[in-house]
Amino acid sequence: MSQPENKAALFNRLLTESCTPADTAAIISWLGSAAAAEDPEAAALIREQLEAIPDASEVDPVVIQRLQALLPAVLMQEPAVAPHGRIRKMLTIAAAAAAAILIISTIAYLSLYKPPAPARVAVAVPGGNKATLTLADGTVVQLDSARKTILQGRQAIEQDNGNLRYGTAATTGMNTLVTPRGGQYTLQLPDGSKVWLNADSKLHYPAAFTGSERVVALEGEAFFEPATDQERPFKVVARGVTTRVLGTSFNISAYEEEETIKTTVLTGAVKVNTATKEQVLRPNQQGVVNNGTDISLKTVNAYKVASWKDGMIAFERLEVPAVMNMIARWYNVDISYEGAIPDVLMSGEFKRKVGLADALKIMNYSGINCELKGNTIVVY
């Protein structure tokens, strides 16, 4: 076995973790050999270099602690910091040669071993402009914030910065726009009506309105600004509840996991119909449908209800589950409750662009104890 030159210098660099990979390979190859284990020079080298380690700051305390834990039988240490502030590690001369392989292997492991990078933990981030569009022929198009033109027969559909705008060329068939959890999208229908589709929602509509009515179907939540057309009323059907527009802008929330369907009017008026009831709503009024039939009327801040389309998460006197569901849909996380669900009404608002960690801080400051575990917000 050939011996590397400048063994003392190499060994010192190994101890102080300043060896190159080539240096480390050379010193380990020699000191790890059977011949070196019986060579007095090896024992003397180990002793001299361990004793000669200068100021403690040059040696990683973690390395020292691990050596102490791994080599209690052969590594005997005087007080860690002597009066002159130097660490001294003493090996007995008799044990040094026999321990050479073990010591060098341990130091090499501690010096060269790089623990694997921590596994990437998925960090919940705010949602953005993303959706899928299913055309009349079944083609599915992925939508984002890019700019492009989608052709449907002779009809051109323009996608630009989270907006989808239909051309007026006549065509037939139904289209479906779907936003995932953590997604949102804006749509201008062929008649000029505008729709803002919130996260985890679906809108089913004709590629062109050709009948006596303009009817769309909603699952989830959307804000509508229908184009005026006195001859063809605009209707939204959501879970069996029909909202007929009387010249207005309004919001409908009809998520499957929610017990109620809420229609809120910002301007104008709408008429809400269930199987057995009918209710006209005007600005800052909200019609709440329970059990698919009964309609109760509430006075609300309509702009706050619809502020999600303007980049806000806002709530006014809402139950905790309703607020947490808003957060879960936007950040694409789950919700779990440990113990009783807090029986309080919450009011507040924050921008949808803030990170989830900051959103949860706001909730904690509001008295709702919660934290993110994996992809689940746990409410205590």
Secondary structure, 3 states (H helix, E strand, C coil): CCCCCCHHHHHHHHHCCCCCHHHHHHHHHHHCCHHHHCCHHHHHHHHHHHHCCCEHHHCCHHHHHHHHHHCCCCCEECCCCCCCCECCEECCHHHHHHHHHHHHHHHHHHHHCCCCCCCCCCCCCCCEECEEEECCCCCEEEECCCCEEEEECCEEEEEECCEEEECCCCCCCEEEEEECCCEEEEEECCCCCEEEECCCEEEEEECCCCCCCEEEEEEEEEEEECCCCCCCCEEEEECCEEEEEEEEEEEEEECCCCCEEEEEEEEEEEEEECCCCEEEECCCEEEEEECCCEEEEEECCHHHHCHHHHCEEEEEEEEHHHHHHHHHHHHCCEEEECCCCCCCEEEEEEECCCCHHHHHHHHHHCCCCEEEECCEEEEC
